[in-house]
Amino acid sequence: MRILRVVLVVAITAAATIGWRWYSYVSNTASPYEEVGIELNSRMPGPINKWGCDKLHASFGNVLPPYGCQGGVDGRQWR
C-alpha cells in the first residue's frame, strides 16, 4: 500500500510539473522558440495543443510558428 501511495505522489507531482512548464511556455511573451516548451506543446493532445498554439499565435502572430503549430504546405502559417 505504501509503494502505491509513493507512485501516486510521484505521478501527480510529475504531471503538475510538466503541466506548469507547458503553461508557462504558452503564456510567455519572450519567445515562442523555447526548445522544452516546443517539445511539450507538440506532444500535447489535439485540443490542448491547439489552445496552446492559439495562445502563442496571439502573442507572436508576426513570426514563424514553432514546431507543432505549423500549418499550410510550407509550414510558414499558423494552424
Gaussian input, Z-matrix of N, CA and C with variables (Angstrom, degrees):
# hf/3-21g

backbone

0 1
 N
 C     1     B1
 C     2     B2     1     A1
 N     3     B3     2     A2     1     D1
 C     4     B4     3     A3     2     D2
 C     5     B5     4     A4     3     D3
 N     6     B6     5     A5     4     D4
 C     7     B7     6     A6     5     D5
 C     8     B8     7     A7     6     D6
 N     9     B9     8     A8     7     D7
 C    10    B10     9     A9     8     D8
 C    11    B11    10    A10     9     D9
 N    12    B12    11    A11    10    D10
 C    13    B13    12    A12    11    D11
 C    14    B14    13    A13    12    D12
 N    15    B15    14    A14    13    D13
 C    16    B16    15    A15    14    D14
 C    17    B17    16    A16    15    D15
 N    18    B18    17    A17    16    D16
 C    19    B19    18    A18    17    D17
 C    20    B20    19    A19    18    D18
 N    21    B21    20    A20    19    D19
 C    22    B22    21    A21    20    D20
 C    23    B23    22    A22    21    D21
 N    24    B24    23    A23    22    D22
 C    25    B25    24    A24    23    D23
 C    26    B26    25    A25    24    D24
 N    27    B27    26    A26    25    D25
 C    28    B28    27    A27    26    D26
 C    29    B29    28    A28    27    D27
 N    30    B30    29    A29    28    D28
 C    31    B31    30    A30    29    D29
 C    32    B32    31    A31    30    D30
 N    33    B33    32    A32    31    D31
 C    34    B34    33    A33    32    D32
 C    35    B35    34    A34    33    D33
 N    36    B36    35    A35    34    D34
 C    37    B37    36    A36    35    D35
 C    38    B38    37    A37    36    D36
 N    39    B39    38    A38    37    D37
 C    40    B40    39    A39    38    D38
 C    41    B41    40    A40    39    D39
 N    42    B42    41    A41    40    D40
 C    43    B43    42    A42    41    D41
 C    44    B44    43    A43    42    D42
 N    45    B45    44    A44    43    D43
 C    46    B46    45    A45    44    D44
 C    47    B47    46    A46    45    D45
 N    48    B48    47    A47    46    D46
 C    49    B49    48    A48    47    D47
 C    50    B50    49    A49    48    D48
 N    51    B51    50    A50    49    D49
 C    52    B52    51    A51    50    D50
 C    53    B53    52    A52    51    D51
 N    54    B54    53    A53    52    D52
 C    55    B55    54    A54    53    D53
 C    56    B56    55    A55    54    D54
 N    57    B57    56    A56    55    D55
 C    58    B58    57    A57    56    D56
 C    59    B59    58    A58    57    D57
 N    60    B60    59    A59    58    D58
 C    61    B61    60    A60    59    D59
 C    62    B62    61    A61    60    D60
 N    63    B63    62    A62    61    D61
 C    64    B64    63    A63    62    D62
 C    65    B65    64    A64    63    D63
 N    66    B66    65    A65    64    D64
 C    67    B67    66    A66    65    D65
 C    68    B68    67    A67    66    D66
 N    69    B69    68    A68    67    D67
 C    70    B70    69    A69    68    D68
 C    71    B71    70    A70    69    D69
 N    72    B72    71    A71    70    D70
 C    73    B73    72    A72    71    D71
 C    74    B74    73    A73    72    D72
 N    75    B75    74    A74    73    D73
 C    76    B76    75    A75    74    D74
 C    77    B77    76    A76    75    D75
 N    78    B78    77    A77    76    D76
 C    79    B79    78    A78    77    D77
 C    80    B80    79    A79    78    D78
 N    81    B81    80    A80    79    D79
 C    82    B82    81    A81    80    D80
 C    83    B83    82    A82    81    D81
 N    84    B84    83    A83    82    D82
 C    85    B85    84    A84    83    D83
 C    86    B86    85    A85    84    D84
 N    87    B87    86    A86    85    D85
 C    88    B88    87    A87    86    D86
 C    89    B89    88    A88    87    D87
 N    90    B90    89    A89    88    D88
 C    91    B91    90    A90    89    D89
 C    92    B92    91    A91    90    D90
 N    93    B93    92    A92    91    D91
 C    94    B94    93    A93    92    D92
 C    95    B95    94    A94    93    D93
 N    96    B96    95    A95    94    D94
 C    97    B97    96    A96    95    D95
 C    98    B98    97    A97    96    D96
 N    99    B99    98    A98    97    D97
 C   100   B100    99    A99    98    D98
 C   101   B101   100   A100    99    D99
 N   102   B102   101   A101   100   D100
 C   103   B103   102   A102   101   D101
 C   104   B104   103   A103   102   D102
 N   105   B105   104   A104   103   D103
 C   106   B106   105   A105   104   D104
 C   107   B107   106   A106   105   D105
 N   108   B108   107   A107   106   D106
 C   109   B109   108   A108   107   D107
 C   110   B110   109   A109   108   D108
 N   111   B111   110   A110   109   D109
 C   112   B112   111   A111   110   D110
 C   113   B113   112   A112   111   D111
 N   114   B114   113   A113   112   D112
 C   115   B115   114   A114   113   D113
 C   116   B116   115   A115   114   D114
 N   117   B117   116   A116   115   D115
 C   118   B118   117   A117   116   D116
 C   119   B119   118   A118   117   D117
 N   120   B120   119   A119   118   D118
 C   121   B121   120   A120   119   D119
 C   122   B122   121   A121   120   D120
 N   123   B123   122   A122   121   D121
 C   124   B124   123   A123   122   D122
 C   125   B125   124   A124   123   D123
 N   126   B126   125   A125   124   D124
 C   127   B127   126   A126   125   D125
 C   128   B128   127   A127   126   D126
 N   129   B129   128   A128   127   D127
 C   130   B130   129   A129   128   D128
 C   131   B131   130   A130   129   D129
 N   132   B132   131   A131   130   D130
 C   133   B133   132   A132   131   D131
 C   134   B134   133   A133   132   D132
 N   135   B135   134   A134   133   D133
 C   136   B136   135   A135   134   D134
 C   137   B137   136   A136   135   D135
 N   138   B138   137   A137   136   D136
 C   139   B139   138   A138   137   D137
 C   140   B140   139   A139   138   D138
 N   141   B141   140   A140   139   D139
 C   142   B142   141   A141   140   D140
 C   143   B143   142   A142   141   D141
 N   144   B144   143   A143   142   D142
 C   145   B145   144   A144   143   D143
 C   146   B146   145   A145   144   D144
 N   147   B147   146   A146   145   D145
 C   148   B148   147   A147   146   D146
 C   149   B149   148   A148   147   D147
 N   150   B150   149   A149   148   D148
 C   151   B151   150   A150   149   D149
 C   152   B152   151   A151   150   D150
 N   153   B153   152   A152   151   D151
 C   154   B154   153   A153   152   D152
 C   155   B155   154   A154   153   D153
 N   156   B156   155   A155   154   D154
 C   157   B157   156   A156   155   D155
 C   158   B158   157   A157   156   D156
 N   159   B159   158   A158   157   D157
 C   160   B160   159   A159   158   D158
 C   161   B161   160   A160   159   D159
 N   162   B162   161   A161   160   D160
 C   163   B163   162   A162   161   D161
 C   164   B164   163   A163   162   D162
 N   165   B165   164   A164   163   D163
 C   166   B166   165   A165   164   D164
 C   167   B167   166   A166   165   D165
 N   168   B168   167   A167   166   D166
 C   169   B169   168   A168   167   D167
 C   170   B170   169   A169   168   D168
 N   171   B171   170   A170   169   D169
 C   172   B172   171   A171   170   D170
 C   173   B173   172   A172   171   D171
 N   174   B174   173   A173   172   D172
 C   175   B175   174   A174   173   D173
 C   176   B176   175   A175   174   D174
 N   177   B177   176   A176   175   D175
 C   178   B178   177   A177   176   D176
 C   179   B179   178   A178   177   D177
 N   180   B180   179   A179   178   D178
 C   181   B181   180   A180   179   D179
 C   182   B182   181   A181   180   D180
 N   183   B183   182   A182   181   D181
 C   184   B184   183   A183   182   D182
 C   185   B185   184   A184   183   D183
 N   186   B186   185   A185   184   D184
 C   187   B187   186   A186   185   D185
 C   188   B188   187   A187   186   D186
 N   189   B189   188   A188   187   D187
 C   190   B190   189   A189   188   D188
 C   191   B191   190   A190   189   D189
 N   192   B192   191   A191   190   D190
 C   193   B193   192   A192   191   D191
 C   194   B194   193   A193   192   D192
 N   195   B195   194   A194   193   D193
 C   196   B196   195   A195   194   D194
 C   197   B197   196   A196   195   D195
 N   198   B198   197   A197   196   D196
 C   199   B199   198   A198   197   D197
 C   200   B200   199   A199   198   D198
 N   201   B201   200   A200   199   D199
 C   202   B202   201   A201   200   D200
 C   203   B203   202   A202   201   D201
 N   204   B204   203   A203   202   D202
 C   205   B205   204   A204   203   D203
 C   206   B206   205   A205   204   D204
 N   207   B207   206   A206   205   D205
 C   208   B208   207   A207   206   D206
 C   209   B209   208   A208   207   D207
 N   210   B210   209   A209   208   D208
 C   211   B211   210   A210   209   D209
 C   212   B212   211   A211   210   D210
 N   213   B213   212   A212   211   D211
 C   214   B214   213   A213   212   D212
 C   215   B215   214   A214   213   D213
 N   216   B216   215   A215   214   D214
 C   217   B217   216   A216   215   D215
 C   218   B218   217   A217   216   D216
 N   219   B219   218   A218   217   D217
 C   220   B220   219   A219   218   D218
 C   221   B221   220   A220   219   D219
 N   222   B222   221   A221   220   D220
 C   223   B223   222   A222   221   D221
 C   224   B224   223   A223   222   D222
 N   225   B225   224   A224   223   D223
 C   226   B226   225   A225   224   D224
 C   227   B227   226   A226   225   D225
 N   228   B228   227   A227   226   D226
 C   229   B229   228   A228   227   D227
 C   230   B230   229   A229   228   D228
 N   231   B231   230   A230   229   D229
 C   232   B232   231   A231   230   D230
 C   233   B233   232   A232   231   D231
 N   234   B234   233   A233   232   D232
 C   235   B235   234   A234   233   D233
 C   236   B236   235   A235   234   D234

   B1=1.4461
   B2=1.5311
   B3=1.3130
   B4=1.4607
   B5=1.5307
   B6=1.3224
   B7=1.4596
   B8=1.5292
   B9=1.3232
   B10=1.4551
   B11=1.5268
   B12=1.3172
   B13=1.4609
   B14=1.5267
   B15=1.3189
   B16=1.4649
   B17=1.5294
   B18=1.3322
   B19=1.4706
   B20=1.5248
   B21=1.3069
   B22=1.4604
   B23=1.5331
   B24=1.3129
   B25=1.4699
   B26=1.5284
   B27=1.3200
   B28=1.4655
   B29=1.5269
   B30=1.3240
   B31=1.4669
   B32=1.5223
   B33=1.3170
   B34=1.4711
   B35=1.5248
   B36=1.3188
   B37=1.4604
   B38=1.5319
   B39=1.3228
   B40=1.4602
   B41=1.5211
   B42=1.3257
   B43=1.4614
   B44=1.5305
   B45=1.3121
   B46=1.4686
   B47=1.5226
   B48=1.3159
   B49=1.4681
   B50=1.5255
   B51=1.3234
   B52=1.4660
   B53=1.5279
   B54=1.3128
   B55=1.4638
   B56=1.5143
   B57=1.3177
   B58=1.4664
   B59=1.5149
   B60=1.3198
   B61=1.4744
   B62=1.5227
   B63=1.3277
   B64=1.4585
   B65=1.5273
   B66=1.3333
   B67=1.4623
   B68=1.5200
   B69=1.3204
   B70=1.4690
   B71=1.5238
   B72=1.3281
   B73=1.4626
   B74=1.5260
   B75=1.3309
   B76=1.4638
   B77=1.5225
   B78=1.3217
   B79=1.4601
   B80=1.5285
   B81=1.3313
   B82=1.4639
   B83=1.5222
   B84=1.3156
   B85=1.4589
   B86=1.5226
   B87=1.3238
   B88=1.4656
   B89=1.5203
   B90=1.3237
   B91=1.4630
   B92=1.5251
   B93=1.3443
   B94=1.4607
   B95=1.5280
   B96=1.3302
   B97=1.4648
   B98=1.5225
   B99=1.2982
   B100=1.4564
   B101=1.5295
   B102=1.3193
   B103=1.4658
   B104=1.5241
   B105=1.3090
   B106=1.4713
   B107=1.5235
   B108=1.3126
   B109=1.4585
   B110=1.5130
   B111=1.3271
   B112=1.4598
   B113=1.5245
   B114=1.3024
   B115=1.4719
   B116=1.5302
   B117=1.3258
   B118=1.4614
   B119=1.5210
   B120=1.3332
   B121=1.4611
   B122=1.5257
   B123=1.3221
   B124=1.4621
   B125=1.5303
   B126=1.3198
   B127=1.4681
   B128=1.5312
   B129=1.3211
   B130=1.4632
   B131=1.5328
   B132=1.3374
   B133=1.4683
   B134=1.5310
   B135=1.3203
   B136=1.4524
   B137=1.5147
   B138=1.3325
   B139=1.4645
   B140=1.5324
   B141=1.3157
   B142=1.4660
   B143=1.5230
   B144=1.3337
   B145=1.4615
   B146=1.5252
   B147=1.3337
   B148=1.4585
   B149=1.5223
   B150=1.3232
   B151=1.4577
   B152=1.5250
   B153=1.3418
   B154=1.4571
   B155=1.5211
   B156=1.3273
   B157=1.4652
   B158=1.5262
   B159=1.3255
   B160=1.4628
   B161=1.5231
   B162=1.3211
   B163=1.4672
   B164=1.5328
   B165=1.3275
   B166=1.4625
   B167=1.5282
   B168=1.3264
   B169=1.4603
   B170=1.5212
   B171=1.3169
   B172=1.4633
   B173=1.5323
   B174=1.3202
   B175=1.4716
   B176=1.5149
   B177=1.3237
   B178=1.4689
   B179=1.5310
   B180=1.2933
   B181=1.4558
   B182=1.5105
   B183=1.3281
   B184=1.4625
   B185=1.5278
   B186=1.3298
   B187=1.4697
   B188=1.5234
   B189=1.3257
   B190=1.4599
   B191=1.5291
   B192=1.3206
   B193=1.4647
   B194=1.5210
   B195=1.3203
   B196=1.4641
   B197=1.5283
   B198=1.3223
   B199=1.4622
   B200=1.5262
   B201=1.2973
   B202=1.4571
   B203=1.5115
   B204=1.3301
   B205=1.4607
   B206=1.5281
   B207=1.3141
   B208=1.4565
   B209=1.5172
   B210=1.3192
   B211=1.4504
   B212=1.5161
   B213=1.2977
   B214=1.4578
   B215=1.5157
   B216=1.2983
   B217=1.4583
   B218=1.5171
   B219=1.3270
   B220=1.4652
   B221=1.5297
   B222=1.3213
   B223=1.4623
   B224=1.5123
   B225=1.3285
   B226=1.4524
   B227=1.5186
   B228=1.3262
   B229=1.4528
   B230=1.5387
   B231=1.3178
   B232=1.4579
   B233=1.5177
   B234=1.3176
   B235=1.4712
   B236=1.4876
   A1=110.49
   A2=116.62
   A3=121.22
   A4=110.55
   A5=118.04
   A6=122.11
   A7=109.88
   A8=116.97
   A9=121.21
   A10=111.06
   A11=116.80
   A12=121.60
   A13=110.69
   A14=117.58
   A15=121.22
   A16=110.37
   A17=116.48
   A18=120.45
   A19=110.29
   A20=117.37
   A21=121.88
   A22=111.44
   A23=117.34
   A24=121.38
   A25=110.68
   A26=117.13
   A27=120.80
   A28=110.10
   A29=118.40
   A30=121.78
   A31=111.39
   A32=117.34
   A33=120.90
   A34=110.62
   A35=117.05
   A36=121.17
   A37=111.16
   A38=117.14
   A39=120.92
   A40=110.96
   A41=117.53
   A42=120.91
   A43=111.18
   A44=117.37
   A45=120.78
   A46=111.21
   A47=117.63
   A48=121.64
   A49=110.81
   A50=116.96
   A51=120.70
   A52=110.24
   A53=117.63
   A54=121.35
   A55=112.38
   A56=116.73
   A57=120.34
   A58=111.02
   A59=116.86
   A60=121.33
   A61=110.39
   A62=117.36
   A63=121.89
   A64=110.73
   A65=116.89
   A66=120.08
   A67=111.80
   A68=117.13
   A69=119.03
   A70=110.70
   A71=118.80
   A72=121.96
   A73=110.99
   A74=118.19
   A75=119.79
   A76=112.76
   A77=118.16
   A78=119.87
   A79=112.44
   A80=117.45
   A81=119.95
   A82=110.84
   A83=116.41
   A84=121.28
   A85=111.22
   A86=117.31
   A87=120.60
   A88=112.18
   A89=118.30
   A90=121.29
   A91=110.78
   A92=117.13
   A93=118.76
   A94=112.72
   A95=117.13
   A96=121.14
   A97=113.38
   A98=117.34
   A99=122.97
   A100=108.08
   A101=117.86
   A102=122.53
   A103=114.40
   A104=117.03
   A105=119.81
   A106=109.99
   A107=117.35
   A108=121.21
   A109=112.48
   A110=116.53
   A111=120.58
   A112=109.88
   A113=116.45
   A114=120.68
   A115=110.98
   A116=116.97
   A117=119.61
   A118=110.88
   A119=117.50
   A120=120.56
   A121=111.26
   A122=117.47
   A123=119.39
   A124=112.08
   A125=117.96
   A126=121.62
   A127=113.08
   A128=117.22
   A129=120.22
   A130=109.63
   A131=117.08
   A132=120.10
   A133=110.80
   A134=117.20
   A135=124.47
   A136=117.43
   A137=119.96
   A138=120.03
   A139=112.92
   A140=117.05
   A141=120.00
   A142=109.83
   A143=117.04
   A144=121.33
   A145=110.53
   A146=117.32
   A147=121.19
   A148=110.38
   A149=117.62
   A150=120.88
   A151=110.30
   A152=116.99
   A153=120.93
   A154=111.60
   A155=117.02
   A156=120.69
   A157=110.93
   A158=117.18
   A159=120.02
   A160=111.17
   A161=116.02
   A162=120.92
   A163=110.27
   A164=117.29
   A165=120.97
   A166=110.80
   A167=117.00
   A168=120.70
   A169=111.17
   A170=117.50
   A171=120.71
   A172=110.94
   A173=117.04
   A174=120.78
   A175=112.80
   A176=117.42
   A177=121.61
   A178=111.51
   A179=118.36
   A180=122.23
   A181=115.52
   A182=118.01
   A183=120.25
   A184=113.86
   A185=118.36
   A186=121.83
   A187=109.16
   A188=116.42
   A189=120.45
   A190=109.88
   A191=117.67
   A192=120.09
   A193=111.67
   A194=117.33
   A195=120.09
   A196=110.53
   A197=115.80
   A198=122.04
   A199=109.17
   A200=116.81
   A201=121.87
   A202=112.41
   A203=117.37
   A204=121.76
   A205=111.42
   A206=116.23
   A207=120.44
   A208=110.67
   A209=115.39
   A210=121.25
   A211=108.88
   A212=116.10
   A213=120.26
   A214=111.55
   A215=115.35
   A216=121.82
   A217=111.43
   A218=116.76
   A219=119.91
   A220=113.70
   A221=118.66
   A222=121.82
   A223=113.96
   A224=117.75
   A225=121.32
   A226=112.31
   A227=117.88
   A228=121.36
   A229=110.07
   A230=114.86
   A231=120.27
   A232=107.78
   A233=116.47
   A234=119.48
   A235=110.39
   D1=-37.54
   D2=-178.75
   D3=-66.78
   D4=-38.63
   D5=179.58
   D6=-64.75
   D7=-41.15
   D8=178.44
   D9=-60.89
   D10=-41.27
   D11=178.73
   D12=-64.64
   D13=-42.42
   D14=179.13
   D15=-64.20
   D16=-44.27
   D17=178.81
   D18=-62.21
   D19=-41.83
   D20=178.96
   D21=-63.15
   D22=-44.06
   D23=178.69
   D24=-64.05
   D25=-42.19
   D26=179.01
   D27=-64.71
   D28=-42.50
   D29=179.86
   D30=-64.41
   D31=-43.86
   D32=178.81
   D33=-64.95
   D34=-41.84
   D35=178.92
   D36=-63.73
   D37=-42.66
   D38=178.59
   D39=-64.31
   D40=-43.67
   D41=179.15
   D42=-63.81
   D43=-41.17
   D44=178.82
   D45=-66.22
   D46=-40.88
   D47=179.62
   D48=-65.46
   D49=-46.20
   D50=179.49
   D51=-65.41
   D52=-42.34
   D53=178.22
   D54=-62.47
   D55=-42.85
   D56=177.74
   D57=-64.39
   D58=-41.73
   D59=-179.13
   D60=-64.91
   D61=-41.63
   D62=177.74
   D63=-64.29
   D64=-47.20
   D65=-178.97
   D66=-63.51
   D67=-38.15
   D68=178.66
   D69=-66.83
   D70=-28.80
   D71=176.14
   D72=-71.29
   D73=-50.44
   D74=-175.20
   D75=-72.08
   D76=-19.51
   D77=179.53
   D78=-101.70
   D79=7.80
   D80=-179.13
   D81=-76.21
   D82=164.15
   D83=177.28
   D84=-126.49
   D85=12.66
   D86=-178.00
   D87=-92.00
   D88=-53.32
   D89=-177.00
   D90=-160.06
   D91=139.09
   D92=176.52
   D93=-87.27
   D94=2.94
   D95=-173.62
   D96=-108.52
   D97=39.16
   D98=177.08
   D99=-85.77
   D100=120.49
   D101=-169.80
   D102=-56.39
   D103=-48.14
   D104=-177.46
   D105=-65.91
   D106=-42.35
   D107=179.08
   D108=-63.66
   D109=-41.82
   D110=178.00
   D111=-60.25
   D112=-45.39
   D113=-178.73
   D114=-64.03
   D115=-44.89
   D116=179.25
   D117=-62.73
   D118=-46.51
   D119=-177.58
   D120=-65.15
   D121=-38.91
   D122=-178.35
   D123=-68.77
   D124=-20.49
   D125=-179.36
   D126=-97.34
   D127=-2.23
   D128=178.72
   D129=-72.10
   D130=152.87
   D131=176.05
   D132=-60.13
   D133=158.01
   D134=-174.06
   D135=-41.47
   D136=-60.03
   D137=-176.82
   D138=-64.90
   D139=-35.40
   D140=179.71
   D141=-71.27
   D142=-40.99
   D143=176.33
   D144=-61.36
   D145=-43.86
   D146=-179.77
   D147=-62.52
   D148=-43.90
   D149=178.88
   D150=-61.14
   D151=-43.31
   D152=178.28
   D153=-63.44
   D154=-42.18
   D155=178.43
   D156=-65.55
   D157=-39.48
   D158=177.47
   D159=-62.68
   D160=-40.30
   D161=179.07
   D162=-66.01
   D163=-42.49
   D164=177.12
   D165=-65.63
   D166=-40.53
   D167=179.56
   D168=-63.15
   D169=-36.18
   D170=177.71
   D171=-64.45
   D172=-33.81
   D173=-179.67
   D174=-86.86
   D175=-34.18
   D176=-171.76
   D177=-130.43
   D178=44.10
   D179=-175.61
   D180=-64.69
   D181=-19.11
   D182=-175.73
   D183=-97.48
   D184=10.00
   D185=178.20
   D186=-118.89
   D187=168.21
   D188=177.06
   D189=-64.52
   D190=140.43
   D191=-179.25
   D192=-71.24
   D193=147.44
   D194=175.21
   D195=-73.93
   D196=166.18
   D197=177.56
   D198=-54.83
   D199=135.58
   D200=-179.32
   D201=98.57
   D202=-16.46
   D203=178.89
   D204=-118.81
   D205=8.48
   D206=-176.49
   D207=-82.90
   D208=142.54
   D209=176.63
   D210=-136.48
   D211=179.29
   D212=179.86
   D213=78.18
   D214=178.91
   D215=-175.96
   D216=-73.21
   D217=-42.67
   D218=-174.46
   D219=-95.90
   D220=-1.56
   D221=178.39
   D222=76.27
   D223=15.56
   D224=-178.37
   D225=-96.99
   D226=-6.40
   D227=179.80
   D228=-105.84
   D229=151.72
   D230=173.87
   D231=-77.72
   D232=147.00
   D233=175.68
   D234=-77.36

